[in-house]
Amino acid sequence: MKKIFFTLFFGFIIIGIGQSQSLTEDTVMFDLSTPYQTIKSFNFYSQSAHFNPSLIKKCAELASNDSTDFPKKLIQLIKGEGISIKLEEISNDPNYLDSTTQLHVYKLNENYPLLYLKKINGLWIFPKESVANVLQLHEKLFAFGGDVLLEIMDSSHDNQYFGLTVNQYLAGLFFIFTAFVIHKLLSKFIEKTAQRIIKKLKVKKISAEEMTSLIKPFSFLIIILLLSFVFPILQLPASFSFYLATSIRAAIPLLFTITSFRLIKFIGLYLEMKAAQTKNTMDDQLVPIIRKSLRVFVVTFGTLAILQSLNISILPLLTGLSIGGLAFALAAQDTIKNFFGSVMIFIDKPFQIGHWITTDGVDGTVEEVGLRSTRIRTFSNSLVTVPNGKLADATINNHGLRVYRRFYTTLSINYDTPPALIEVFIDGLKEIVNQHPDTNPDYNNIFFNDMGAHSLNIMFYIFFEVPDWSSELKAKHEVLLEILKLGNALKVNFAFPTQTLHIPTPSADVKYPDDLQAKENLTQFLALKKNKDQ
């Protein structure tokens, strides 16, 4: 801010020097025969060194005594509004015709069509209509200034130093000092107010640098708005006022755009905090889209506002965009496809942020859904960016939408395990599943299922009711530990692949029961089983 203060101070001195040099002209003959001669005469005899009110009043068609102040108000309007009138570009043709109306009318500035000259009785002067327009614009511009302040700043009847009066120097320096003080006070006030708001909203992750980046442009915006009301009253030279007024008009939307763009980050942090408090992850997916859309909206309309403030017509630009829209659409069809893909993802909701999905060889957790692409964090911690247009057409396996997560394994025990112990072991396995808080007790399959080459196999088929993969792994860990503890308590030995080589000796006398004995043994086994079941 100190650099800006000294820049404005020395710039103010340079303005006066430049103005004092512009007053060193030879005598100009008063002439109203052409638009060029009228403006040249008006400009020369309105300067303080050659001020002649009786002559400059002849440049206008004054309707009544109410408009006798027209010359002075016109000069104040040109200086205060910074109206650029380039003498060398004004027509010197006494019979000039406006190409639009085919009348002897000359517009002094395209941005101020109500300010014009008209040929009346062979003289180019300001007509009654233009005089009325000038008085109306003057009243609107200086609504908050007052005639007293304008009279103080009037340079037509006061001594000048380097082209400016003492009152203009004092007023300019006073404003620069006031702007410096206001900037400091505003910065402190805005900072404390913002901190109270952030504390109340409980928004975190905001550093001091980020806070400063928001406060500075907002403070400068208020200073520029104040300057836009003050500088017309200073009545600086018209040549400088034009550039200053243009700079102010461009600075206001520029600073507003910068402030709004940086404010969007704070809004995004607040929305993320609110989204994190809800169980639904759809709002987590919506926050980045809102943040990016707001940024695009602010930058687009801010750019248009800046161009408009620089008197650059945006209508031809918009027309050119509409004409080139077809070519743009053909060139950017993939981008448009990805954009509509993001819309379809948001509407159909095939997945949300935090879901584990598998699609086209990509397996991982969804981190962010943008306007163009979706970012997926794989289990190797790499980040894969997939275009939304491709996702909209792809087959997506959403593991995150599973109500239950299946766990299937085979428990192998030794062949020498007694049948009664196997039944007790299976009952214990079912009890482990029923007591665990994250399992589905209504549907599980735990049975002695197979007699393998090396072991007796028990099928262990259950479902977990957990929200994510980490919780699933934790539940598996707890269940498997309980199974090992149960095996140790019941003295059940878990089998692993082994081979036993048995070589019978020649003297071995192996006797098997004959057919009658085998049938009798079967009858006794079935009878015992029947009695046991009853």
C-alpha positions, 0 to 999 in steps of 0.5 A: 500500500505504501508503494501505491501511496507514493506512486499516486503522489508522484503521478499527481505531480506529473499530471500537473506538469503535463497539463501545464505544458498543454496550455502553452498554445498560440492564440486561436481564432474563435470559429464555429464553421466546422465541428473541428473549429467549434471544439478547438475554439471551445477547448482553447477559451475554456482553459484558465489561461484564456478563459472567455465565458462570453465566447464559449457560451456562443458554442451552444444554443441556450434556451433560457437562463437556466442553461447559462451555466452550460459551458461550465457544466460541460467542462466539469462533465468532460473532466469528471467523466473522462470523456475522450474528445480527440481534436485531430479526429474531428471532422473539419467539413462544414457540410458534414452529414451523419451516415446514419441519420443523414443530418448535419449532426456530429457525435463527439464520442460514440460512448456518449451519443447524447453529446453532439454538435448540430449545424444551425444557421451555418454554425456548428454548435451544441443544440438545445437537446444536447444542452439538456442532455449535458445538464442531465448527465452533470446532475447525475454524475455530481449528485453526491458532490455538490456545487460547493465542492466543484466551485472549490476545485474550479481552476478557471479563476485561481492561480495554478502551479504546474497546471493544477490549483492548490485546492486540487493538490490538497484534495488529491493528497487528502484523498490519497492519505484517506485511502491509505488509512481506510485500507488499513482500517478496513483490512483489520475490520474485515479480518476480524469479522471474517474470523468471527464468521469462520469461527461461528460456522466452524470452518477449518483448513483456512490459513492466514495466507488464504485469509489475506488473499481474500481481504486484500482485493475486497479492501481495494475494491472498496477503495476503488468504489470510493475513488469512483465517487471522489475523482470527478470532483477533483476536476483533473485534466480531461486527458488524464481523467479519461484514462483514470475513469477507464481504469476505475471502470475496469478495476471494479469488475476485476477486483469483484471477480478476484474477490468472488473467485477467492470467496468460492474456496471458502464457500467450498470448504463450508459446503464440504464441512456440511457434506461430511456431517451427512451419511449420504455421499451424494452431497460430497460428489455435488460440492466439487461440481458446485465449486467448479461451476461457480468459478466458471460462472464468475470468470465468464461474467467477470471477463464480459463485465471487464470488456464492457467497462473498457467500452469493448462491445461484447455483442460482436463477440457473442455473435462470433461465438454463435457463428463459430459454435458449430465448429467449436462443437465439432472440435470439442465433441469429446469435452461435451460428451464428458460434460453430459457424461458427468450429468448422467452420472449425477442423475443415474448415481451409479456410484458416489464418492468413497465407493469401491468400483471396478470398470474397464480394468480400473479397480479402486475408490472414487475420490472426485467426480468432476465436470469432465472426468472422475478420479479413482484411487487404486489400491496401489495408491495411484490416481487414475483419471477416467473421462465421464463420457467413457464411464457413462457407457461402461459397465461398472461393478460397484462394490460400495453398493453391496448390502452384504459382503460375502466371505467364503473359505474352506476349513480343513481338519485332520482325518482322525477327528472324531465325528462327534467332535466335528459336530461340536466344532461346527456348532461352535462356528455357527455360534461365532457367526451369530455373536459377531456384530457385523455378520448376517445371522439370518443367512449362512452355510456352515457344513461338513462339505467334502472329504478331500485327499488330505483333509476333511473339509468344512464349508464356511460361507457367511455374509458381513454387513459392513460399509467399506472394505476396511471394515470388511477386512477387520471383520474377517480378522476377528472371525478367523481369530475366533475360529483358531481360538475355537480349534485350540479349545476343542483340540481340533487340528487343522490339516495341511497337505500331507502324504503317507506311504504305506508298504504292506509286509508279506506276512501281513494277514488282512481279514475282511468280513464276508458278505453275510457279516458285512450285511449284518454290520450294516443292519446293526449300524442303521438300527443304532442310527434310527434309535439315536435319531428317535 
